[in-house]
């Protein structure tokens, strides 16, 4: 008995009212992922950038105080892609703590 397999269709598809690019069967998406939450970012969504990383607006926040960071705010981008506002970074630095989350 011969079995036939069809290839997954890869292209643009809609799920829950949002267009994605990827595999229609498995739902994999080839696109930009948020550096904060690792979720996909639709191409029409407004984002914030820090160096080579892209964040949802709600994910672009200080990892210590959860304050939303805006254009022009000074912050530190940590090695683990977390963002720390300048005020929290300076406070921790002044107190002499060795670890910043």
C-alpha positions, 0 to 999 in steps of 0.5 A, a space after each residue: 500500500 502506497 502512502 502519499 504525503 503532502 508537503 506543508 504549505 509555507 507562506 502567508 496565512 491568517 490565524 486568529 485574525 493576524 497574518 503570519 508567514 510560516 507553516 500553515 500546519 505547524 504554525 511556525 513563524 518566520 519573523 521577528 521575535 520579541 527579545 523580552 518575551 520571545 513571542 512573534 511580532 506581527 509586521 504591523 505592530 509598533 516596536 522599540 529597538 535596542 541595538 540588534 534586539 526588537 521588543 513589543 512596546 509593553 516588553 520594553 520596560 525596566 526589569 527591576 522597577 517595571 517602568 515603561 521605557 520611552 524614546 529618549 530614556 537612558 537605560 542599560 541593555 544587559 547581556 541577557 537582553 533585559 533592560 534596566 533603567 539608568 536610575 535603577 542601574 545607578 542605585 544598584 551600582 552605588 550600593 555595591 551590589 554585584 548582580 543586576 537582574 
